[in-house]
Amino acid sequence: MKKYLILTLASLLALAACSKVAPVSETAQREISFQVANYVQTKATTGVKYYEDGTFGTYAWFNAADPFMVNEEVGLSGNVWKTLRNTFYWPKTGSIDFISFSPYAANPEVKLTDGTYSMTFGDYTVIPEQAAAQSNDATAAAAVSAYSLDLMYADLATASENKDDIQDNGIQGSNDSGYKGVPTLFRHALAKVSFSIQANFLEVTATNADQSTSKTTWEITLNKAQLQGYKNQGTLALDWDKTNGKWNGSWVAGENAEDQTLVLKENLQLTTSPQDLKTDLFMLPQVFADRAQQLALDFTIKTTLANGNVINESYSTAIDLKTITNEWKMNQITNYIIKIKPTASDDTNPRPDTPEDVVITFDPAVVDWNSADADLTLQI
């Protein structure tokens, strides 16, 4: 009996030595990846579009306590958004909090202090547009990603499931971006401004008192358009609000001020259709002060009068932006549509589309006679 047992154990050991047990491979589906979108808020539209280019940075904490990722750069590798320098895998237990920002070069200070996450972009300088765009080099401008200028921060994403397909349908009504991984929904930290210009009218035919007609025409040339005195550097401090699931914070602008030329070409001849000046300029969100942020315009105006005579005028003005709108807000585009009326304005009853309120009329009056007494004594 004893010998039988020994033989049986030996047989089992022999069988085990010859067997190969293949473990279920989980490596592929357990690698951490990201799905990325932008949350876009404008005056006209509200929606989500997909993050298409560039790289972004991310921090992560395990169980809201232990550092997991520290300023890792994330990029599109094939058809997967993943960390570029190191590969990370989902842990078997617990959850991971992800905090992301774009572009990667923005390099904010991201911290977890007493259970509260914070993200600070300190002394951040905003570049309105690529240098290539300023030089009208369209090819070079197109080759540079706009994400290098657009500063964005993502909603905190908490993931606890060991899978690679985490839907983002629950975030601001967005849809699955088409990529698998951690839902990463970016919001714009900057403001955007665009400018267009047009003439309200360039000629008018008037009916005279004798029922004849006469025509007056204008030629308006824009020589200069410039933003003046806006702030381009500041600090954005954000704290994650656990209760409402959003970042709270605002910009504090620095003291320095900049000017930005808006004219794309010299001597722009105005038409009655809008013509773009500079568009999609990234700007530091800021509240305007009196006589601080201004729009400076310089025109040459040629008027051909109804009697055939011609006059030429040079006209310059500086308009306080505060009289148009109070501020540039985060995640908002402000479209400035400049309409030029080639005649003087009537402040009491302006009619912007016709010159009828400023046709030269006359106010005839006769000064009353002055009375003077002439006292004469004639002695005869």
C-alpha positions as MATLAB code, in Angstrom:
seq = 'MKKYLILTLASLLALAACSKVAPVSETAQREISFQVANYVQTKATTGVKYYEDGTFGTYAWFNAADPFMVNEEVGLSGNVWKTLRNTFYWPKTGSIDFISFSPYAANPEVKLTDGTYSMTFGDYTVIPEQAAAQSNDATAAAAVSAYSLDLMYADLATASENKDDIQDNGIQGSNDSGYKGVPTLFRHALAKVSFSIQANFLEVTATNADQSTSKTTWEITLNKAQLQGYKNQGTLALDWDKTNGKWNGSWVAGENAEDQTLVLKENLQLTTSPQDLKTDLFMLPQVFADRAQQLALDFTIKTTLANGNVINESYSTAIDLKTITNEWKMNQITNYIIKIKPTASDDTNPRPDTPEDVVITFDPAVVDWNSADADLTLQI';
ca = [
       0.000    0.000    0.000;
       2.741    2.362    0.911;
       4.561    1.614   -2.317;
       1.387    2.266   -4.289;
       1.042    5.712   -2.775;
       4.613    6.589   -3.578;
       4.113    5.492   -7.169;
       0.970    7.581   -7.403;
       2.702   10.709   -6.096;
       5.585   10.139   -8.435;
       3.201    9.802  -11.339;
       1.489   13.086  -10.393;
       4.800   14.896  -10.121;
       5.788   13.567  -13.542;
       2.527   14.751  -15.057;
       2.950   18.193  -13.511;
       6.461   18.483  -14.871;
       5.181   17.802  -18.383;
       2.175   20.172  -18.214;
       2.161   23.862  -19.366;
      -0.569   26.043  -17.901;
      -1.087   29.201  -20.021;
      -2.199   32.162  -17.819;
      -4.954   34.426  -19.084;
      -3.166   37.436  -20.543;
      -4.464   40.751  -19.189;
      -1.533   42.932  -20.140;
      -3.065   44.449  -23.296;
      -6.384   45.496  -21.833;
      -4.841   46.649  -18.555;
      -2.526   49.254  -20.059;
      -3.752   52.751  -19.217;
      -4.813   54.887  -22.179;
      -6.846   58.073  -22.622;
      -9.795   59.346  -24.618;
      -9.672   63.080  -25.159;
     -12.103   65.864  -26.064;
     -12.416   69.650  -25.785;
     -15.381   71.316  -24.182;
     -16.082   74.386  -26.320;
     -18.218   77.276  -25.071;
     -18.919   80.247  -27.335;
     -21.688   82.798  -27.727;
     -23.087   80.849  -30.665;
     -22.398   77.214  -29.905;
     -22.016   74.811  -27.032;
     -20.547   71.403  -27.624;
     -17.626   69.067  -27.650;
     -15.003   68.475  -30.289;
     -12.173   65.999  -30.274;
      -8.641   66.804  -29.260;
      -6.826   66.190  -32.527;
      -3.171   67.065  -32.211;
      -0.334   67.891  -29.883;
       0.545   66.332  -26.553;
      -0.678   67.012  -23.052;
       0.529   66.365  -19.531;
      -1.053   64.371  -16.727;
      -0.641   63.705  -13.018;
      -2.294   60.792  -11.201;
      -2.761   59.616   -7.620;
      -3.637   56.110   -6.405;
      -6.544   56.046   -3.941;
      -6.389   59.866   -3.711;
      -3.216   59.527   -1.647;
      -0.142   58.050   -3.339;
       1.561   59.587   -6.419;
       1.079   57.367   -9.454;
       1.994   59.555  -12.480;
       4.091   62.706  -12.179;
       3.978   65.102  -15.132;
       3.797   62.363  -17.758;
       3.535   63.447  -21.400;
       0.600   61.883  -23.283;
       0.461   61.644  -27.070;
      -1.307   59.786  -29.839;
       0.578   56.570  -30.575;
      -1.025   54.797  -33.505;
      -4.681   54.961  -32.545;
      -4.124   55.083  -28.794;
      -3.594   58.087  -26.502;
      -0.964   56.923  -24.025;
       1.958   58.077  -21.950;
       5.029   58.439  -24.156;
       7.981   57.928  -21.810;
       6.620   55.261  -19.460;
       3.955   52.593  -19.793;
       1.434   52.261  -16.957;
      -1.020   49.487  -16.090;
      -4.196   49.499  -14.077;
      -3.739   48.303  -10.487;
      -5.854   45.358   -9.405;
      -7.604   47.313   -6.648;
      -8.398   50.878   -5.721;
      -8.935   53.935   -7.913;
      -6.787   56.464   -9.728;
      -7.433   60.222   -9.985;
      -6.121   61.824  -13.185;
      -5.414   65.565  -13.619;
      -4.420   66.649  -17.126;
      -3.487   69.889  -18.876;
      -2.524   71.091  -22.360;
      -0.079   71.887  -23.804;
       2.524   69.750  -22.068;
       4.966   72.700  -22.079;
       2.595   74.705  -19.824;
       3.993   72.718  -16.859;
       1.673   73.864  -14.034;
       2.182   73.102  -10.368;
      -0.219   70.249   -9.547;
      -0.600   69.236   -5.902;
      -2.675   67.136   -3.523;
      -2.861   68.885   -0.147;
      -5.075   67.679    2.705;
      -7.289   65.792    0.275;
      -7.704   68.756   -2.098;
      -6.271   68.902   -5.604;
      -4.926   72.169   -6.981;
      -3.409   73.259  -10.275;
      -1.561   76.577  -10.709;
      -0.266   78.157  -13.892;
       2.055   80.795  -12.458;
       3.249   83.896  -14.357;
       1.883   82.420  -17.572;
       2.531   84.423  -20.750;
      -0.127   84.211  -23.456;
       0.986   84.310  -27.099;
      -1.949   85.522  -29.248;
      -0.827   83.826  -32.480;
       2.029   81.945  -34.087;
       4.865   84.059  -35.456;
       4.376   82.320  -38.801;
       0.802   83.596  -38.935;
       2.002   87.135  -38.285;
       4.298   86.917  -41.285;
       1.455   85.650  -43.498;
       3.325   82.377  -44.058;
       0.210   80.228  -44.324;
       2.097   76.981  -44.890;
       4.286   77.424  -41.845;
       1.353   78.551  -39.740;
      -0.698   75.502  -40.673;
       2.178   73.214  -39.787;
       2.216   74.448  -36.178;
      -0.460   73.036  -33.917;
      -2.849   75.528  -32.331;
      -2.634   73.414  -29.183;
       0.773   74.943  -28.493;
      -1.015   78.273  -27.901;
      -4.317   77.151  -26.387;
      -4.050   76.624  -22.622;
      -6.494   73.998  -21.329;
      -7.191   72.039  -18.166;
      -9.171   68.794  -17.918;
     -11.868   67.794  -15.476;
     -10.536   65.461  -12.811;
     -11.201   61.872  -13.928;
     -11.451   59.036  -11.430;
     -11.167   55.500  -12.782;
     -11.348   52.316  -10.739;
     -12.171   49.670  -13.330;
      -9.573   47.368  -14.842;
     -10.615   47.901  -18.410;
      -9.552   50.018  -21.336;
     -12.949   51.297  -22.465;
     -14.227   53.950  -20.063;
     -17.016   55.952  -21.660;
     -17.211   59.729  -21.279;
     -20.939   59.939  -22.060;
     -21.728   61.208  -18.590;
     -19.532   64.296  -18.776;
     -21.288   67.459  -20.009;
     -23.332   65.432  -22.457;
     -20.297   64.595  -24.566;
     -19.955   61.513  -26.729;
     -17.339   58.804  -26.840;
     -14.371   60.391  -28.584;
     -13.625   57.197  -30.511;
     -10.559   56.398  -28.424;
     -10.491   54.027  -25.469;
      -9.232   55.010  -22.054;
      -9.477   57.583  -19.297;
     -12.092   60.252  -20.172;
     -10.140   63.485  -20.487;
     -12.383   66.476  -21.083;
     -10.476   69.734  -21.635;
     -11.784   73.239  -20.951;
     -10.236   76.401  -22.347;
      -8.395   78.522  -19.785;
      -7.923   81.450  -22.178;
     -10.209   83.812  -24.038;
     -10.321   84.286  -27.803;
     -11.019   87.440  -29.803;
     -11.665   88.053  -33.499;
     -12.080   91.276  -35.481;
     -13.845   92.154  -38.710;
     -14.539   95.546  -40.262;
     -16.940   96.996  -42.820;
     -18.512  100.250  -43.968;
     -22.213  100.716  -43.278;
     -22.591  102.484  -46.630;
     -20.292  104.039  -49.247;
     -22.726  106.081  -51.316;
     -26.126  107.656  -50.979;
     -28.521  109.241  -53.439;
     -30.627  112.024  -51.972;
     -33.765  113.676  -53.305;
     -33.440  117.430  -53.450;
     -36.114  119.969  -52.714;
     -36.783  120.420  -56.420;
     -37.203  116.615  -56.730;
     -33.882  116.185  -58.531;
     -31.329  113.719  -57.120;
     -27.703  114.024  -56.130;
     -25.185  111.387  -55.095;
     -22.414  111.478  -52.519;
     -19.743  108.734  -52.353;
     -17.013  107.785  -49.915;
     -13.782  105.820  -50.124;
     -12.547  104.654  -46.709;
      -9.052  103.238  -46.257;
      -8.027  101.591  -42.992;
      -4.404  102.458  -42.286;
      -4.090  101.137  -38.745;
      -5.974   98.890  -36.356;
      -4.359   97.968  -33.084;
      -5.264   96.532  -29.694;
      -3.548   98.590  -27.038;
      -2.910   98.146  -23.346;
      -4.166   94.586  -22.842;
      -2.588   92.260  -20.281;
      -0.823   89.170  -21.605;
       0.644   87.632  -18.448;
      -1.000   86.355  -15.289;
      -1.527   83.499  -12.843;
      -4.387   80.998  -12.903;
      -4.975   79.132   -9.632;
      -7.538   76.289   -9.667;
      -8.929   74.106   -6.871;
     -11.013   70.993   -7.481;
     -14.531   71.240   -6.024;
     -15.460   67.677   -5.009;
     -19.081   68.567   -4.290;
     -19.867   70.107   -7.675;
     -17.272   68.214   -9.709;
     -15.527   71.232  -11.249;
     -12.476   73.432  -10.996;
     -12.889   76.773   -9.215;
     -10.522   79.641   -9.786;
      -9.740   82.695  -11.877;
      -6.915   84.631  -13.469;
      -4.990   87.384  -11.727;
      -3.440   89.549  -14.424;
       0.059   90.961  -14.076;
       1.070   94.582  -14.537;
       2.629   94.462  -17.977;
       0.601   95.587  -20.997;
       1.011   94.789  -24.683;
      -0.151   96.045  -28.082;
      -1.289   93.838  -30.950;
      -1.500   94.943  -34.587;
      -4.715   93.780  -36.206;
      -4.270   94.843  -39.842;
      -3.317   91.949  -42.109;
      -2.322   94.225  -44.963;
      -1.684   97.935  -45.375;
      -4.224  100.342  -46.846;
      -7.248   98.086  -46.534;
     -10.084   99.433  -48.687;
     -13.366   99.049  -46.805;
     -16.442   97.548  -48.437;
     -19.982   97.086  -47.187;
     -19.217   93.398  -46.596;
     -17.273   92.313  -43.485;
     -13.541   91.793  -43.997;
     -11.520   89.852  -41.434;
      -8.722   91.519  -39.581;
      -6.932   89.284  -37.069;
      -9.100   86.372  -35.945;
      -8.869   83.659  -33.274;
      -6.348   85.521  -31.148;
      -5.678   83.860  -27.792;
      -5.934   86.358  -24.943;
      -5.483   86.376  -21.198;
      -8.929   86.601  -19.545;
      -9.185   90.044  -17.946;
     -11.597   92.668  -16.696;
     -11.261   95.971  -18.524;
     -10.446   99.261  -16.824;
     -11.344  102.759  -17.981;
      -9.019  104.046  -20.716;
      -6.743  101.011  -20.372;
      -7.558   98.409  -23.032;
      -8.311  100.258  -26.266;
      -8.938   99.677  -29.941;
      -6.997  102.263  -31.975;
      -8.128  102.955  -35.558;
      -6.713  105.250  -38.220;
      -8.530  106.015  -41.502;
      -8.197  108.035  -44.655;
     -11.575  109.171  -45.987;
     -12.135  110.533  -49.499;
     -15.545  112.131  -50.046;
     -16.884  113.034  -53.460;
     -19.555  115.640  -52.793;
     -22.833  115.949  -54.647;
     -21.519  118.996  -56.490;
     -18.452  117.127  -57.704;
     -15.944  118.599  -55.286;
     -13.631  116.198  -53.431;
     -12.339  116.445  -49.862;
      -9.810  114.203  -48.088;
      -9.715  113.629  -44.353;
      -7.513  111.764  -41.907;
      -9.353  110.394  -38.914;
      -8.021  108.619  -35.819;
      -9.804  107.323  -32.761;
      -9.143  105.144  -29.712;
     -12.149  103.269  -28.330;
     -12.239  101.916  -24.788;
     -13.062   98.205  -24.914;
     -14.936   98.659  -21.649;
     -17.582  100.668  -23.522;
     -18.221   97.584  -25.712;
     -17.876   94.682  -23.276;
     -16.644   94.474  -19.696;
     -14.175   91.607  -19.976;
     -12.676   88.710  -21.853;
     -13.841   85.491  -20.192;
     -12.296   82.046  -20.006;
     -13.591   79.608  -22.604;
     -15.386   82.357  -24.549;
     -14.864   83.870  -28.002;
     -15.609   87.584  -28.439;
     -16.236   88.593  -32.048;
     -15.778   92.316  -32.624;
     -17.652   93.549  -35.701;
     -16.517   97.099  -36.469;
     -18.945   99.092  -38.607;
     -17.759  102.413  -39.973;
     -20.237  105.145  -40.801;
     -18.513  107.634  -43.132;
     -20.389  110.668  -41.803;
     -20.605  112.363  -38.447;
     -22.929  110.747  -35.937;
     -26.023  112.140  -34.308;
     -25.749  111.292  -30.622;
     -29.410  112.003  -29.918;
     -30.960  109.849  -32.630;
     -28.332  107.826  -34.497;
     -29.427  105.894  -37.558;
     -26.428  103.691  -38.323;
     -27.344  102.568  -41.824;
     -28.144  105.890  -43.500;
     -26.630  109.380  -43.416;
     -30.023  111.068  -43.190;
     -29.473  112.198  -39.629;
     -26.375  114.173  -40.613;
     -27.366  115.797  -43.896;
     -26.261  119.412  -43.688;
     -29.251  121.568  -42.892;
     -29.502  125.205  -41.903;
     -30.889  126.972  -38.882;
     -31.565  130.525  -40.112;
     -32.224  133.276  -37.611;
     -31.961  137.052  -37.671;
     -30.397  138.918  -34.829;
     -32.789  141.543  -33.497;
     -32.010  145.160  -34.019;
     -30.084  146.836  -31.262;
     -31.608  150.023  -30.075;
     -29.529  153.146  -29.561;
     -30.885  156.541  -28.552;
     -29.470  159.642  -30.153;
     -30.307  162.673  -27.995;
     -29.924  165.911  -29.879;
     -30.683  169.396  -28.635;
     -30.801  171.918  -31.373;
     -30.344  175.518  -30.268;
     -31.532  178.205  -32.630;
];
